[in-house]
Amino acid sequence: MKARHSYRIYPTLGQRKSLARLFGCVRVVWNDALGLCRQSEKLPKNSDLQKICITQAKKAEEREWLGEVSAIPLQQSVADLGVAFKNFFSSRQGERKGLKVNPPRFKRKTNRQTARFTRGGFKLKAAKVYLAKIGEVKTKWSRPLPSEPSSVTVIKDCADRYFLSFVVEVERKIHPAKNPSIGIDLGLKTFACCSNAEKMDSPDYSRDIRKLKRAQRRLAKRQKGSKRRGRMRLKVAKLNAKIRDKRKDFLHKLSTKVVDENQIIALEDLNVGGMVKNRKLARAISQAGWREFRSLCEAKADKHNRDFRVISRWEPTSQVCSECGYRWGKLDLSIRTIVCVNCGVEHDRDDNASTNIERVGVGHTHYYKRTGSACKTSYEAVHDELSTHP
């Protein structure tokens, strides 16, 4: 199976200028090809787009500078546009899993910049990587590559950091899990409450968010097009990158630990789009990264031969006693502990929900009965199932 390995690079001043020229040419080819696609009644072939936007454009006086960079990233830019349209049409027709994909958009100079080289455009060296018409770029090898890469993407993010992203072939790692299953209830302050009584708190972003708010207010007062606005925009981008890296590091470590130790991983399908309508919690919910954690667990479960399951959002995991199956109904968010009126057991709200998520994910409780709403849970079915599986 294929995977990506990213490394930080430190180009010289001259190499940065060459990379800026390359990113600009890739962006122009993409925008020209996208403009032709939007004007055409039928989507043109990639070969036709390459002839018009690259081969013929180089001969024109206003596009002759396209010949100053390597042709490989320009060709890959047109190929990536074709893949973007294919994913868009497959998503609209229901052939692609996951969220709906938007149509390709025009690239902007201030956004994240990328350029992809195939095998003929790069070469690995001891401590550097040679890129065609760029030179040998100093690379921070944080880990060895597992195999020979098939392609490499040069990335410049909004914080003016440069990366190399290699596509390599890796072997599927399969080893026995320590635990048969686990249910995870996601939250804000306590990010993950697991059915094995473990709790993982979310990273503290408060100090970084205060700095970000202050910088965003100062950015809003800067005159558009001025150098001071450009410097402040870079500062805001660096603060955003710091928060994003902290969240990404936490989610990667947590998802790796969860998938490594458990054979069945059960999560709840959260309606994040509806939750962010709450103005008091919108920032915290968006900052948590629940969807990113779910995607990481799903990808790593496939890699390690684990069973990843997502239960319905309509399952009353917080409304049912995990001991006896008695349903007490909805609870206010301020209520964190509850005593079951049927069996008398005191439950922590999150621990009880995670236990129910695990049981539903494994398939021991909560039968779906389609009556009025999408999915309802009948207490009789739960009681029968609990008596069968004590």
Buried (B, 14 or more C-beta within 10 A) or exposed (E): EEEEBEBEBEBEEEBBEBBEBBBBBBBBBBBBBBEBBEEEEEBBEBEEBBBBBBEEBBEEEEBEBBEEBBBBBBBBBBBBBBEBBBBBBEBEEEEBEEEEBEBBEEBEEEEEBBBBBBEEBBEBEEEBBBBBBBBBBEBEBEEEEEEEBEBBBBBBBBBEBBBBBBBBEBEEEEEEBEEEBBBBBBBEEEBBBBBBEBBBEBBEBEEBBEBBEEBBEBBEEBEEEEEEBEEBBBBBBBBBBBBBEBBEEBBBEBBBEBBBBBBBBBBBEBEBEEBBEEEEBEEBBEBBBBEBBBBBBBBBBBBBEBBBBBBBEBBBBBBBBBBBBBEBEEEEEEEEEBEBEEEEBEBBBBBBBBBBBBBBBBBBBBBBEEEEEEBBBBEEBBBBBBEEEE
